[in-house]
């Protein structure tokens, strides 16, 4: 399937999930319809971004679409405000916010995000992702990398597939809330890149996670 066709299918899926707000006249995406449509449409588009698009190409697309690039002191100031808002929104949710230079990383433990061996986001986690989406929409000049990880239990291929599907589910949900899908790239790492020992149950629980990395659009 060509990149152009994938983009068309994704746009069509998103359009089909839209409705018009009777009070404002704005086009909006419903949580249910948007998630279903983007599961087919954005899923292919995000996979394409991982496989065939560098960060430089993604930045160029966004800048060409009218999202001005950040430069100089605006980078740090924007990421500072972004970090502060995320910390306020995510306090007490179980999602950690880490700042490394000009990047912000959200660590979402799989145990609070997904059921065991499943890739559908738990409905109880929707409000947390809604809060993340609100901040992403507020600060549009960032690119969003969604990474999926598992523990070492199970086969390598199963873990790789599961991590990719989980990361995709998070990206799809955020896009359904109105975050520009062109900002996303999705990667599943399976059991690679553990942050704790897989020899203990506690360590394996830490390794099962989805991370969202926000970087300034430059």
C-alpha positions in Angstrom: 0.0 0.0 0.0 1.5 3.4 -0.9 2.0 6.1 1.6 -0.4 8.4 -0.3 -3.2 5.7 -0.1 -2.5 5.1 3.6 -2.8 8.8 4.3 -6.1 9.0 2.4 -7.5 6.0 4.3 -6.5 7.6 7.6 -8.1 10.9 6.7 -11.3 9.1 5.6 -11.4 7.1 8.8 -11.0 10.2 10.9 -13.6 12.1 8.9 -16.1 9.3 9.3 -15.6 9.5 13.1 -16.4 13.2 13.2 -19.6 14.9 14.3 -20.7 18.5 14.4 -21.1 20.2 17.8 -24.6 21.8 17.7 -23.5 24.7 19.9 -20.2 25.7 18.3 -20.4 24.2 14.8 -17.0 22.6 15.3 -16.2 19.2 13.9 -15.2 16.8 16.7 -14.2 13.2 17.0 -16.2 11.0 19.4 -14.2 8.7 21.8 -15.9 5.5 20.5 -16.1 6.2 16.8 -12.8 7.9 16.7 -11.0 5.0 18.4 -12.6 2.5 16.0 -11.9 4.4 12.9 -8.4 5.3 13.8 -7.6 1.7 14.7 -7.8 1.0 11.0 -6.8 4.3 9.6 -4.2 5.9 11.9 -2.8 2.5 12.8 -1.5 2.1 9.2 -0.4 5.8 9.1 1.6 5.6 12.4 3.2 2.4 11.3 4.3 4.1 8.1 5.8 7.0 10.1 7.9 4.5 12.1 9.0 2.5 9.1 9.6 5.2 6.5 9.9 8.6 8.0 12.8 10.2 9.9 12.3 12.8 12.6 13.6 15.4 10.1 10.9 14.4 7.6 8.2 14.5 10.2 9.3 18.0 11.3 9.3 19.2 7.7 5.8 18.0 7.2 4.5 19.7 10.3 6.3 23.0 9.6 5.0 22.9 6.0 1.5 22.4 7.4 1.8 25.7 9.3 3.1 24.6 12.7 5.9 27.1 13.2 9.2 25.6 14.4 10.5 26.5 17.9 13.9 28.2 18.1 16.3 29.7 20.7 14.8 30.5 24.1 11.3 29.6 22.9 12.2 25.9 23.0 13.1 25.8 26.7 10.2 28.1 27.7 7.6 26.0 25.8 8.9 22.7 27.1 8.9 24.2 30.7 5.3 25.2 30.4 4.5 21.8 28.8 6.1 19.9 31.7 4.4 22.0 34.3 1.0 21.4 32.8 1.6 17.7 32.4 2.7 17.4 36.0 -0.4 19.2 37.2 -2.7 17.1 35.0 -1.1 13.7 35.8 -0.5 14.1 39.6 -1.7 11.0 41.4 -2.5 9.0 38.2 0.4 6.6 38.3 2.0 8.1 35.2 5.5 9.6 35.8 6.8 12.7 34.1 10.5 12.9 33.5 12.4 15.8 31.9 15.6 15.2 30.0 17.0 18.3 28.4 14.3 19.5 26.0 12.4 16.2 26.0 9.6 15.1 28.3 8.9 11.4 28.9 5.6 10.1 30.2 5.9 6.5 31.6 2.6 4.7 31.7 2.8 1.3 33.5 1.0 -1.4 31.5 -0.7 -2.7 34.6 -2.8 0.4 34.9 -3.2 0.9 31.1 -4.0 -2.6 29.8 -5.4 -5.9 30.9 -3.0 -8.8 30.9 -1.8 -9.7 27.4 -4.4 -7.3 25.9 -3.8 -4.2 23.7 -7.1 -2.3 24.3 -6.7 0.6 26.7 -8.7 0.2 29.9 -11.7 2.4 30.0 -10.7 3.5 33.5 -7.5 5.0 31.9 -9.4 7.2 29.4 -9.5 10.2 31.7 -5.7 10.1 32.1 -5.2 10.0 28.3 -7.8 12.8 28.0 -5.6 14.9 30.3 -2.5 14.1 28.2 -4.4 15.0 25.0 -5.5 18.3 26.4 -1.9 19.3 27.0 -0.7 18.0 23.6 -3.4 20.1 21.9 -2.4 23.1 24.0 1.3 22.9 23.0 1.1 21.9 19.3 4.8 22.5 18.6 6.0 19.1 19.8 6.4 15.8 18.1 5.1 12.7 19.9 6.9 9.4 19.9 5.0 6.5 21.5 7.0 3.5 22.5 5.8 0.1 23.7 7.7 -2.3 26.0 7.1 -5.7 27.6 8.9 -7.9 30.1 10.9 -10.9 29.0 8.1 -13.4 29.6 6.9 -15.1 26.4 8.3 -15.3 22.9 10.2 -12.5 21.4 7.8 -12.1 18.4 4.8 -12.1 20.7 6.3 -9.4 22.9 7.3 -7.3 19.9 3.8 -7.5 18.4 2.1 -6.8 21.7 4.3 -3.8 22.5 3.6 -2.3 19.0 -0.2 -2.8 19.3 -0.3 -1.2 22.8 1.7 1.8 21.7 -0.6 2.1 18.6 -3.7 1.9 20.9 -2.4 4.9 22.9 -1.5 6.9 19.8 -4.9 6.1 18.3 -6.8 7.2 21.4 -4.9 10.5 21.7 -5.5 11.2 18.0 -9.2 10.5 18.5 -9.2 13.3 21.1 -8.0 15.8 18.5 -4.2 15.5 18.6 -2.8 15.9 15.1 -1.9 12.4 13.9 1.0 13.8 11.8 2.8 14.5 15.1 3.0 10.8 16.0 5.5 8.0 15.4 4.9 4.6 17.0 7.5 1.9 17.8 7.3 -1.4 19.7 10.5 -2.6 21.3 9.2 -5.8 22.9 11.4 -7.0 25.7 14.3 -4.7 24.6 15.3 -1.7 26.7 14.3 -2.9 30.2 14.4 -0.4 33.0 14.5 -3.0 35.7 15.5 -6.6 36.2 13.2 -9.2 34.6 14.3 -11.7 37.4 11.7 -10.3 39.8 7.9 -9.7 39.5 8.4 -6.1 40.5 11.1 -5.6 37.8 8.9 -7.2 35.2 6.0 -4.9 36.1 8.2 -1.9 35.6 9.4 -3.1 32.2 5.8 -3.5 31.0 5.0 0.0 29.9 4.2 2.6 27.3 6.3 5.7 27.1 5.3 8.9 25.4 8.3 11.1 24.4 7.6 14.7 23.6 10.3 16.7 21.7 10.2 20.3 20.4 9.3 20.9 16.8 12.5 22.5 15.4 
